[in-house]
Amino acid sequence: MVGVVTVDKLAVSDGPLQPEDIAYLRPSDPNITPIDELRNRYNEDGYLFLKQLLPREDVLKARERYFNLVAPTGVLEEGTKPVEGIFNSKRSIHDFPGIGAGAVGGNGRPGGDSAKQFVDLALEAHYKDWYAEELCRHPALENFVAEFTGWGKNTLPVRRTLLRNNIPTSKPIGVHYDQIFLRYGEPTAVTAWVPIGDVKVNGGGLIYLEDGDSLGREIEDEFTRKAKESGLTDEEARSGFNQNMMSTGMLSEYPKEFAREHNRRWLVSAYEAGDVVLHKAHAIHASTVNHDPDNVIRLATDLRFCDSSRPYDKRWMNFYAFGDGV
């Protein structure tokens, strides 16, 4: 963290973030920083912000393919290049909802009839080779995770991924940690958040709660205690949507309030195509409202890796599908 961050229109769902609410993520260069130091930072911070781990051109290629796929829906500004991902401001943001965690009951289909074409194509993108194989299984990422974790040949990239668009001014992702959705395995999974394109600091990128990993583990312990006291079976307690949690699996829909309640700041950053953030299963995070001044659509994906020699959540070995309850 360096100094105080002041950014125009840096906001979350419950309002603008003030300078005292925020600080910077700590970046790491995987090309010059020793692997042991990277492991120390990951354990200290609960995340590891890796600069240019992936070849920029490979990431931008995936971005171009995605927007070529969804372009027939009218989501892009006329006369712009698909790789730019400039939102068509003449259209309603409700016609182009983001998909992923946060739907009541676990990943219901978002949007209404006007969003059907876009949602169908956004879902289809998850199954395309240019995404599922070339980006999600990129050797630069897989090889790094295998070495970094020490799992080696036991490094298992899970098939279920979350490829999300974030249209300017649309609803951001609420406060959560990933173990809520990975509760059928040990809390050792590593998430790789990959921005698919450049993201300005106020462009809707992920934000991480300061010292959020330790708080996430405390909250998980409290969920376990409540589950036992309320008489839930082990199976019921494993659900990320049990009676002791919000129906969306989120910890809160109000990031600013949540951070202030716990006397912590949100850690923010701009991101470049090629950057990757690894984070722990209990690291608390959310996203900002996309207030990109150039109307750029934020596109990113959540990839996860497990140690195949240890218990892991096998529900995540199927491709993403609406209503899968995960």
Salt bridges, closest charged atoms under 4 A:
ASP21 OD1 - ARG260 NE 3.00
ASP36 OD1 - ARG39 NH1 2.79
GLU37 OE2 - ARG41 NE 3.14
GLU44 OE1 - ARG26 NH2 3.16
ASP45 OD2 - ARG26 NH2 2.82
ASP58 OD2 - HIS138 NE2 2.78
GLU77 OE2 - LYS90 NZ 3.83
ASP95 OD2 - ARG91 NH2 3.28
ASP120 OD1 - ARG109 NH2 2.71
ASP120 OD2 - LYS116 NZ 2.76
GLU124 OE2 - LYS128 NZ 3.02
GLU142 OE2 - ARG137 NE 2.14
ASP178 OD1 - HIS176 NE2 3.73
ASP178 OD2 - HIS279 NE2 2.81
ASP178 OD1 - HIS285 NE2 3.34
ASP178 OD2 - ARG304 NH2 3.11
GLU186 OE2 - ARG310 NH2 2.65
ASP198 OD1 - ARG56 NH1 2.85
GLU210 OE2 - ARG265 NH2 2.90
ASP211 OD2 - ARG264 NH2 3.62
ASP213 OD2 - ARG217 NH2 3.11
GLU220 OE2 - ARG183 NH1 2.90
GLU222 OE2 - ARG225 NH2 2.31
GLU229 OE2 - ARG225 NH1 2.61
GLU235 OE1 - ARG238 NH1 3.25
GLU253 OE1 - LYS171 NZ 3.09
GLU272 OE1 - LYS51 NZ 2.94
ASP275 OD2 - LYS51 NZ 2.68
ASP292 OD2 - LYS200 NZ 2.79
ASP294 OD2 - LYS200 NZ 3.17
ASP302 OD2 - ARG164 NH1 2.64
ASP313 OD2 - ARG315 NH2 2.63
ASP324 OD2 - ARG160 NE 2.82
